[in-house]
């Protein structure tokens, strides 16, 4: 991470709070509060993964879209609906698949199995 921010990084802060929830609080509570602590810890894990992976994933996604000749997801959808991508279906499928895998890597990496 570049200036002006020093350590701890945003990823480290998110991980510290997530660890507090899972290592200290989760076993100290039960019922509905235990469920909410688990949900909060999972949300923080997703935030941490997005902070770490997001910039690289965004750049890769932009490159995939550019290779297809579209500026963004909405333009890709419009091109698909218009039939402009019919002869590039394998490329479109690969780009969409890669985007879904990137999303799964953030939301739930255990699902992101190729």
N, C-alpha and C positions, 0 to 999 in steps of 0.2 A: 504494500500500500504506500502511496506517495504522500508527501507533506500536504497539508499541515497536520495530518492525523498520525499520531504515534500509536504504540501498543498500549493497551490492548486494542486489537482490530475489532471491527464490527463482528466478524465471524467468531473471534475469541470471546467477546462479550455475550453473544447469543449462546455459545456453547457453555459458558459458565453458568448462565441462568438455567439452561436445559439440564445440566448436570445437577444443579441444586434441586430442581424439581424431581428428577428421577432418582438421585442418590440419597437425598435427605427427606423430601416431603412425601414421596409416593408411598412409602411403607408406613408413614406416620398417620395417614388418613385412610378412610374407607368410604364405601358407598359412592354416592354421587360426587363428592369432592375428589375421591381417588380417580374417578373417571375424568373429571375436569382437569386434574393435574396431568394425567396421561395425555389428554388432548392438547393441553398447552405445551407440554414437552415435545409432542410430535410436531406441532406448529412451529416451534422454535427450531427443530431439526430441519424442517423444510426451508425456513428462512435462511438458516446457515448454509444449506446446500445451494440455494438460489444466489446468495451473496458470493459464494465460491465459484459456482459453475456458470452463473448467468451471463457475465460478459463474453466468455468464450462461446457459449451456446448462441447468444444473440448474433455474434459475428458469423458463426458458421451458418446460422439460419439465413442471414442476409445474403451470404454468398450463394447458398442454394437457390434462394429466390431470384437473385440476379442471374444465375446461370439459366434459369427458366424464363428470364426476360420480364419479370414482374417486380414491382417495388415493395409489395407487402402481401400479407395473407389475403386481404380483401381483393386485391388485384388478381391473385392466383385463383381465388374462388370464381371471380367474374370470368376469367379466361377459361376455366374448366366448364362453366355453365354455357359459355358461348361456343364451346367446341374447339377453341383455339389450341387446346392441349391434347387433342385426341391422338395425334401422331407422336406424342412424347409421353405416353402414359407410364412407361417404365420409369422415366425420370421423375415425373410427378409423384408416383407412388413411393419412390425412394426418398424424395424430399419430405413428403408427409410422414413417412415412417420414421425418418431421422428426427423430425420435430416431435413426434409422439414419444420416442425413446428419450429425448432430452427432457421432456416434461416429466416423464416417469422417473428419470434420474434425480429429479428434485422432489417430486411429490411422494414417491415411494420406490426407492431404488431396488427393492426386492422384486418388484414387478417388471423391471426393465431387463428382461432376459431376451436375448436375441436368438 
